Amino acid sequence: MSQTVSDVLVSRGLVTSDQVAAAEATAGSEGSTVLAVLVRQGAVSKKDVVRATVEAAGFDYVEVMDVPVDPQAVALLTGDQARKYGVVPLGFDDDVLRVVADSQTAVNWQVREDLQAITRHPVRFSCSLRKEIDARINQLYRAEAELGSLVRDMLEEEEAIDILAPVAASSDAPLVRYVNLLLTQAISDNASDIHVEPTEDNIRIRFRIDGVLKEMAPAPKEIQSAVISRLKIMSDMDIAERRKPQDGRLTVNSGGRKIDLRVSCLPTVWGEKIVMRILDNSAATMALPDLGFSPENLARWRRAYERPYGMLVVSGPTGSGKSTTLYATLHSVARPEVNIVTVEDPVEYRIPGINQIQVNPKAGLTFAAALRSILRADPDIILIGEIRDAETAQIAIESALTGHLVLTTLHTNDAPSVITRLVEMGTEPYLVASAMQCATGQRLARRLCMRCRRAVELSGAELAAVNFELPPGVTPTFFEPVGCSHCAGTGYSGRLGMHEVMTMTEEIGAMAVRHASSEEVAREAIRQGMRTLRQDGWLKVAQGLTTIEEVLRVVA
């Protein structure tokens, strides 16, 4: 190797010779590598190190998500082959096939030999990040064509349409491959839910991606019984019971990760509908700053959960990220000297070191019954998945008043409505005022794709039409979605939270005792500095993170 990676970093001006020398000294004393020290110190990013490593090895580095590809080159490999070898075919230089792989694959002579035998072309490697290679493969080799082929195979094999066929189906059976491919495609598309909906004429397939349902290729009505039965068997449901709703759970392996799916089956007029919630455990390990909290809101929330006791409530509609916020808060307070117990229905994410209880009403294990038992198990922090009834609310508040930190969720439209909702449930207002420390309302909006967003000028009239309020001290920069290969042409990639954090004060507590309306509570909270959901959304718009249309879509 003519140059070391450190030499390449210095030649590109990313680090200085003095920084490399200091890192070498630190690495020697720690027993680590120079590159690991430079990354940890923030001198360079991991991506810079990979690029430098590739260049030092004599390969070109390619931004594989942005580079155009030749469809004829892509057609030389199947999706399974591209995933097996971890390569993206780019195009041709004369007769030489250019492919992108990670640095380890690029120096693997066996991969080179295999690719040349499959494609019948000499192969030249460029390099990129493995994560981006996998994402590009999923874009180029989508499952629609293969799904259509499997549907045709099932229609030709009558036994695959039999309701009992999934029981004896092998892993190579068209039905099994169809269902597995459907799940794999949804996971690779970062979908949060899969809807399998029987209609009069076919099976409607929809993925919820970044909070918006997206239509996929439908399946013919003839395979409805087989597909539904296969999913029910995988989820440990009773395939003979078609008249009652059922719930189940299944686990799949995708890209080396174990992904849990929570499955719900509902009888409809055209047959049973299956909805699968994809529970990626990486969401359970997210930190609070990653959730979109503004510095002011995060400081308010942190002051609340760092107290030794009291009740903290996260409110919002279904799918607004309440559970993720609770889990991120748990990670912030979890320590070996603290006993944490959760009561959930269902347990969405398994977290090591935390005692998690699954509610089971059939066995008499309700939220209230579990909470009564928990209080005898010496807890310090209690997480209640959701307050659904007066008894659960009463025990949660009593727990907060007796020295426990209680984290929970409630279905209300905003943070001030939490107080009135708890009072409406039958809880004494003075207990709510004494126990509650903080309430947070939240929504999730789609985040603009940072690769293709485009700056746009908005007139004063356009801003006035939506009552846009410019956050103090912020110079707005407005962007609009464009669409690129990285975001599948939508202009958005991922989601971010919008929050309003209301701290319980003496004034708000007094309003709760006198049964003030949620509007009155909101006005007082705003006077004390609370930023509303819409105001927090306007801040995200002014920072170029999302759009006015997205804020208006999720906030009333």
C-alpha positions in Angstrom: 0.0 0.0 0.0 1.8 3.2 -1.2 0.0 5.4 1.3 -1.4 4.9 4.7 -5.0 5.9 5.5 -3.6 8.6 7.8 -1.6 9.9 4.9 -4.7 10.1 2.7 -6.6 12.0 5.5 -3.7 14.5 5.8 -3.4 15.0 2.0 -7.1 15.7 1.7 -6.9 18.3 4.5 -9.2 16.5 6.8 -6.7 16.2 9.6 -3.3 17.7 10.4 0.0 15.9 11.0 -0.1 17.1 14.6 -3.6 15.5 15.1 -2.3 12.2 13.7 0.7 12.3 15.9 -1.4 13.0 19.0 -3.8 10.2 18.0 -0.9 7.8 17.6 0.3 8.6 21.1 -3.2 8.1 22.5 -3.8 4.9 20.5 -0.5 3.5 21.8 -1.5 4.1 25.4 -5.0 2.8 25.0 -4.2 -0.2 22.7 -6.7 1.1 20.1 -6.1 2.3 16.5 -5.2 5.8 15.3 -8.3 5.9 13.1 -10.6 4.9 16.0 -9.1 7.7 18.1 -9.5 10.3 15.4 -13.2 9.3 14.9 -13.9 9.3 18.7 -12.3 12.8 19.0 -14.5 14.1 16.2 -11.6 15.0 14.0 -13.0 13.0 11.1 -16.2 11.1 10.4 -16.5 7.3 9.8 -17.4 8.1 6.2 -14.2 10.0 5.8 -12.2 7.1 7.2 -13.9 4.6 4.9 -13.2 6.9 1.9 -9.6 7.3 2.8 -9.2 3.5 3.4 -10.7 2.8 0.0 -8.4 5.3 -1.7 -5.3 4.0 0.1 -6.2 0.5 -1.2 -6.3 1.9 -4.7 -10.0 1.8 -5.3 -12.4 4.6 -6.3 -15.0 5.8 -3.7 -18.5 6.2 -5.1 -21.6 7.8 -3.5 -23.7 4.8 -4.5 -27.0 6.4 -3.6 -26.6 9.2 -6.0 -24.7 7.7 -9.0 -26.8 6.7 -12.0 -26.9 3.1 -13.0 -27.3 1.3 -16.3 -30.4 -0.9 -16.4 -28.6 -3.4 -18.6 -25.9 -3.8 -16.0 -28.5 -4.2 -13.2 -30.2 -6.9 -15.2 -27.1 -9.1 -15.2 -27.7 -10.0 -11.5 -30.8 -11.0 -9.7 -31.8 -9.4 -6.5 -30.8 -12.5 -4.5 -27.3 -12.5 -6.2 -26.8 -8.8 -5.5 -27.7 -9.2 -1.8 -25.6 -12.4 -1.5 -22.5 -10.7 -2.7 -23.3 -7.2 -1.5 -22.7 -5.5 -4.9 -24.4 -2.9 -7.0 -23.8 -3.1 -10.8 -23.3 0.4 -12.2 -22.5 0.1 -15.9 -19.9 -0.7 -18.4 -16.5 0.6 -19.5 -16.2 -1.0 -22.9 -16.7 -4.7 -21.9 -15.7 -4.3 -18.2 -18.6 -4.3 -15.7 -18.3 -1.7 -13.0 -19.7 -2.8 -9.6 -19.8 -1.1 -6.2 -19.0 -3.1 -3.0 -17.6 -2.5 0.4 -13.8 -2.5 0.9 -13.7 -6.1 2.2 -15.7 -7.5 -0.7 -13.7 -5.6 -3.2 -10.5 -7.5 -2.3 -12.2 -10.9 -2.1 -11.0 -12.8 -5.2 -13.7 -15.5 -4.9 -16.4 -12.8 -5.2 -14.7 -11.4 -8.3 -14.5 -14.9 -9.8 -18.2 -15.6 -9.1 -19.4 -12.3 -10.5 -17.3 -12.8 -13.7 -18.8 -16.3 -14.1 -22.4 -15.1 -13.6 -22.2 -11.9 -15.7 -19.7 -13.2 -18.4 -17.9 -9.9 -18.1 -14.6 -8.8 -16.5 -15.4 -6.9 -13.3 -13.8 -3.7 -11.8 -14.7 -2.7 -8.3 -15.4 0.7 -6.7 -16.2 1.0 -3.1 -18.9 2.6 -0.8 -20.4 2.2 2.6 -22.1 -1.2 3.2 -25.2 0.5 4.6 -25.6 2.6 1.5 -24.9 -0.4 -0.8 -27.7 -2.4 0.9 -30.1 0.6 0.6 -29.3 0.9 -3.1 -29.8 -2.8 -3.7 -33.2 -2.6 -2.2 -34.1 0.3 -4.5 -32.9 -1.3 -7.7 -34.2 -4.8 -7.0 -37.7 -4.2 -5.6 -39.9 -7.1 -5.0 -42.9 -6.2 -7.3 -41.7 -8.3 -10.3 -40.9 -11.4 -8.2 -44.1 -11.1 -6.2 -46.1 -11.1 -9.4 -44.2 -14.2 -10.6 -44.9 -16.0 -7.3 -48.6 -15.1 -7.6 -48.7 -16.7 -11.0 -47.0 -19.8 -9.6 -49.6 -20.0 -6.9 -52.5 -19.7 -9.3 -51.0 -22.5 -11.4 -50.6 -24.8 -8.3 -54.1 -25.3 -7.0 -53.0 -26.9 -3.8 -51.3 -23.7 -2.7 -54.7 -22.0 -2.6 -56.0 -24.6 -0.1 -56.5 -23.1 3.3 -54.4 -26.0 4.9 -51.5 -25.7 2.4 -49.5 -23.3 4.6 -49.2 -26.0 7.3 -47.2 -28.3 5.2 -45.6 -25.8 2.9 -41.9 -26.0 2.4 -39.6 -22.9 2.4 -39.5 -23.2 -1.4 -43.3 -23.2 -1.9 -44.6 -20.1 -3.8 -46.9 -19.1 -1.0 -44.1 -19.2 1.6 -41.8 -17.2 -0.6 -44.5 -14.7 -1.4 -45.3 -13.9 2.3 -41.6 -13.8 3.2 -40.8 -11.5 0.3 -43.7 -9.2 1.2 -42.3 -8.9 4.8 -38.8 -8.3 3.5 -39.9 -5.6 1.1 -41.8 -3.8 3.8 -38.8 -3.9 6.2 -36.4 -2.7 3.5 -38.8 0.2 2.7 -38.7 1.2 6.4 -42.4 0.7 6.6 -44.0 0.9 10.1 -47.2 -1.1 9.2 -48.3 -3.6 6.6 -52.0 -3.7 5.7 -53.3 -6.9 3.9 -57.0 -5.9 3.1 -59.4 -8.2 1.3 -61.7 -6.3 -1.1 -64.5 -7.5 -3.4 -62.1 -8.1 -6.3 -58.6 -8.6 -4.9 -56.3 -8.3 -1.9 -55.2 -4.7 -1.3 -51.6 -4.4 0.0 -50.5 -1.1 1.6 -47.3 -0.1 3.5 -47.3 2.8 5.9 -44.0 4.7 5.2 -43.1 7.8 7.2 -46.7 7.9 8.5 -48.4 7.8 5.1 -50.0 4.7 3.5 -48.6 3.7 0.2 -50.3 1.4 -2.3 -48.4 -1.7 -3.4 -49.2 -4.2 -6.1 -52.5 -5.9 -5.2 -52.8 -9.7 -5.1 -55.6 -11.7 -6.8 -58.7 -12.8 -4.8 -58.0 -16.5 -5.5 -55.0 -16.6 -3.1 -56.7 -14.7 -0.2 -57.4 -17.7 2.0 -53.8 -19.1 1.6 -52.1 -15.7 2.3 -54.2 -14.9 5.4 -53.9 -18.5 6.7 -50.1 -18.4 6.3 -49.8 -15.1 8.2 -52.1 -16.4 11.0 -50.0 -19.6 11.4 -46.8 -17.6 11.5 -48.3 -15.4 14.2 -49.6 -18.4 16.3 -53.3 -17.6 15.6 -56.2 -20.0 15.3 -56.8 -20.4 11.5 -60.2 -22.1 12.1 -61.5 -19.0 14.0 -62.7 -16.4 11.4 -65.4 -14.6 13.2 -63.5 -13.0 16.1 -60.5 -10.5 16.1 -57.2 -12.1 17.0 -53.8 -10.8 18.0 -50.4 -12.5 17.5 -46.7 -11.9 17.1 -44.0 -13.1 14.9 -40.2 -12.6 14.5 -38.3 -12.5 11.2 -34.6 -12.2 10.3 -33.9 -9.4 7.9 -30.4 -8.3 7.0 -28.9 -9.9 10.1 -31.4 -8.2 12.4 -34.2 -9.8 14.3 -37.4 -7.9 13.6 -40.6 -8.4 15.7 -44.0 -7.9 14.1 -47.2 -7.4 16.1 -50.1 -8.8 14.1 -53.8 -8.1 14.3 -56.5 -9.9 12.5 -60.0 -8.3 12.0 -63.0 -9.9 10.3 -64.5 -7.7 7.6 -67.3 -8.2 5.1 -64.8 -9.4 2.4 -62.7 -11.6 4.7 -60.1 -11.2 7.4 -57.9 -8.2 7.3 -54.3 -8.5 8.7 -52.4 -5.5 10.0 -48.8 -6.0 11.0 -46.9 -3.4 13.1 -43.1 -3.7 12.4 -41.3 -3.2 15.7 -37.7 -2.4 14.9 -35.8 -2.6 18.2 -33.4 0.1 17.2 -36.3 2.6 17.9 -36.2 1.4 21.6 -32.5 2.5 21.9 -33.0 6.0 20.5 -31.8 8.9 22.6 -34.1 11.8 23.4 -32.1 14.4 21.3 -32.7 12.1 18.3 -36.4 12.5 18.5 -36.7 16.1 17.4 -37.0 17.8 20.8 -35.9 21.5 20.6 -33.3 22.4 23.2 -35.9 24.3 25.3 -38.4 21.5 25.3 -35.8 18.9 26.0 -34.6 20.9 29.0 -38.1 21.1 30.4 -38.7 17.4 29.9 -35.3 16.5 31.5 -36.0 18.6 34.6 -39.2 16.6 35.0 -37.7 13.0 34.6 -34.7 13.8 36.7 -36.9 14.3 39.8 -37.1 11.3 42.1 -41.0 11.0 42.0 -44.0 12.4 40.2 -46.0 11.5 37.0 -44.9 12.3 33.5 -47.5 11.9 30.7 -46.9 11.7 27.0 -50.1 12.4 25.0 -51.0 12.2 21.3 -52.9 10.0 18.8 -52.0 6.5 17.8 -48.8 6.4 15.9 -47.4 9.7 17.2 -44.3 8.1 18.7 -45.4 8.1 22.4 -43.9 4.7 23.2 -40.6 5.7 21.6 -40.4 8.8 23.7 -41.1 6.8 26.8 -38.4 4.2 26.0 -35.9 6.9 25.2 -36.7 8.5 28.6 -36.3 5.1 30.3 -32.8 4.8 28.8 -32.0 8.2 30.2 -32.9 7.2 33.8 -31.9 3.5 33.8 -29.1 2.8 36.2 -28.0 -0.4 38.0 -29.1 1.0 41.3 -32.7 1.7 40.1 -35.5 -0.9 39.8 -37.6 -0.2 36.7 -40.9 -2.1 36.1 -43.1 -1.7 33.1 -46.8 -2.7 32.4 -47.6 -2.8 28.7 -50.2 -4.0 26.3 -48.5 -5.3 24.3 -44.8 -5.3 25.1 -43.5 -3.7 21.9 -39.8 -3.7 22.6 -37.8 -6.0 24.8 -35.2 -4.0 26.8 -32.4 -5.8 28.7 -32.2 -5.0 32.4 -35.8 -3.8 32.7 -38.7 -5.9 34.1 -41.5 -5.8 31.6 -45.0 -7.2 32.2 -47.5 -8.1 29.5 -51.1 -7.3 30.3 -53.4 -10.4 30.0 -57.0 -9.5 30.8 -58.2 -13.1 30.2 -56.0 -14.2 33.1 -57.1 -11.3 35.2 -53.8 -9.4 34.7 -55.1 -5.9 33.9 -53.2 -2.7 34.1 -54.7 -2.0 37.6 -54.0 -5.5 38.9 -50.4 -5.5 37.6 -49.8 -2.1 39.1 -51.1 -3.2 42.6 -48.6 -6.1 42.4 -45.8 -3.9 41.1 -46.0 -1.6 44.2 -45.1 -4.6 46.4 -42.0 -5.4 44.2 -40.0 -2.4 45.4 -40.0 -0.3 42.2 -38.3 3.1 41.8 -39.6 3.8 38.3 -42.8 2.5 36.8 -43.8 2.7 33.1 -47.5 2.3 32.3 -48.1 1.7 28.6 -51.4 3.6 28.6 -53.9 4.9 31.1 -57.2 3.5 29.9 -59.6 3.6 32.9 -60.2 5.3 36.2 -58.7 2.6 38.3 -55.4 2.6 36.4 -55.3 6.4 36.6 -56.0 6.4 40.4 -53.2 3.8 41.1 -50.8 5.6 38.8 -51.3 8.9 40.6 -51.1 7.3 44.1 -47.8 5.7 43.0 -46.5 9.1 41.9 -47.5 10.5 45.3 -45.8 7.8 47.3 -42.3 8.4 46.0 -42.2 6.7 42.5 -41.4 8.1 39.2 -44.3 7.2 36.9 -44.1 7.4 33.1 -47.2 6.8 31.0 -49.2 7.8 28.0 -52.7 9.1 27.5 -54.8 9.6 24.3 -55.5 13.4 24.2 -55.0 16.0 21.5 -52.5 18.2 23.4 -50.7 18.5 26.7 -53.2 20.8 28.5 -56.0 18.3 27.8 -54.2 15.7 29.9 -55.4 17.4 33.1 -59.0 17.6 32.1 -58.9 14.0 30.8 -57.6 12.6 34.1 -60.3 14.6 36.0 -63.0 13.4 33.6 -61.9 9.8 34.4 -62.9 10.4 38.0 -59.5 11.3 39.6 -59.7 14.0 42.2 -58.4 17.3 40.7 -56.2 18.1 43.8 -54.5 14.7 43.4 -53.8 15.4 39.7 -52.3 18.8 40.6 -50.1 17.2 43.3 -48.9 14.1 41.4 -48.3 15.3 37.8 -44.9 16.9 37.1 -45.1 17.3 33.3 -47.2 16.6 30.3 -46.0 16.4 26.7 -48.1 16.5 23.5 -46.5 15.2 20.3 -46.9 14.5 16.6 -44.7 13.0 13.9 -44.1 14.9 10.7 -42.1 13.7 7.7 -38.5 15.0 7.5 -37.3 16.6 4.3 -34.7 14.5 2.4 -31.5 16.3 3.0 -30.0 15.1 -0.3 -32.6 16.7 -2.7 -34.5 19.4 -0.8 -34.6 22.7 -2.6 -34.6 26.2 -1.1 -37.7 28.2 -1.9 -38.9 31.8 -1.3 -42.3 32.2 0.4 -44.1 35.5 0.3 -45.5 37.3 3.3 -49.0 36.6 2.0 -48.4 32.9 1.8 -47.1 32.8 5.3 -50.0 34.9 6.6 -52.5 32.6 5.0 -51.4 29.7 7.3 -50.8 32.0 10.3 -47.1 31.2 10.2 -45.3 32.6 13.3 -41.6 33.3 13.0 -39.8 31.9 16.0 -37.8 34.6 17.8 -34.1 34.6 17.0 -34.4 32.3 14.0 -33.7 33.4 10.4 -36.0 31.2 8.4 -34.8 29.2 5.4 -37.7 27.5 3.6 -37.3 24.3 1.6 -39.6 22.2 -0.6 -39.5 18.5 -1.4 -38.0 17.4 -4.7 -37.5 13.6 -4.8 -34.4 11.5 -5.6 -33.3 7.9 -5.5 -32.4 8.2 -1.8 -36.0 9.0 -0.8 -37.8 6.9 -3.4 -39.0 10.1 -5.2 -41.1 11.4 -2.3 -38.9 14.3 -1.2 -39.1 13.0 2.4 -36.9 10.6 4.4 -37.6 9.7 8.0 -39.7 11.5 10.5 -39.2 14.0 13.3 -41.2 14.9 16.4 -43.1 18.1 17.2 -43.6 18.6 20.9 -45.3 20.8 23.4 -44.0 20.4 27.0 -46.2 21.7 29.8 -44.7 21.8 33.3 -47.1 21.6 36.2 -46.9 24.9 38.1 -48.8 26.2 41.1 -51.0 28.3 38.8 -51.8 25.4 36.5 -52.4 23.2 39.6 -54.8 25.7 41.0 -56.7 25.8 37.7 -57.0 22.0 37.8 -58.5 22.1 41.3 -61.2 24.6 40.1 -62.0 22.5 37.0 -60.7 25.0 34.5 -61.1 24.0 30.8 -58.2 22.8 28.7 -58.3 26.0 26.7 -57.8 28.0 29.9 -55.0 25.7 31.0 -53.4 26.1 27.5 -53.5 29.9 27.7 -51.8 29.9 31.1 -49.2 27.3 30.0 -48.4 29.5 26.9 -48.1 32.6 29.2 -45.5 30.6 31.2 -43.4 29.8 28.1 -44.9 26.6 26.6 -44.4 26.4 22.8 -47.5 24.8 21.2 -47.3 22.0 18.8 -47.9 24.2 15.8 -45.3 26.7 17.0 -42.8 23.9 17.4 -43.7 22.8 13.9 -43.1 26.3 12.6 -39.6 26.2 14.2 -38.8 23.0 12.3 -40.0 24.6 9.1 -37.9 27.7 9.7 -34.9 25.4 10.3 -35.4 23.6 6.9 -36.3 20.3 8.5 -39.8 19.9 7.2 -42.5 21.8 5.3 -45.6 23.9 6.1 -47.7 21.3 4.4 -46.4 18.6 6.7 -47.1 20.7 9.8 -50.7 21.4 8.7 -51.2 17.7 7.9 -50.5 16.5 11.4 -51.4 19.5 13.6 -54.9 20.9 13.8 
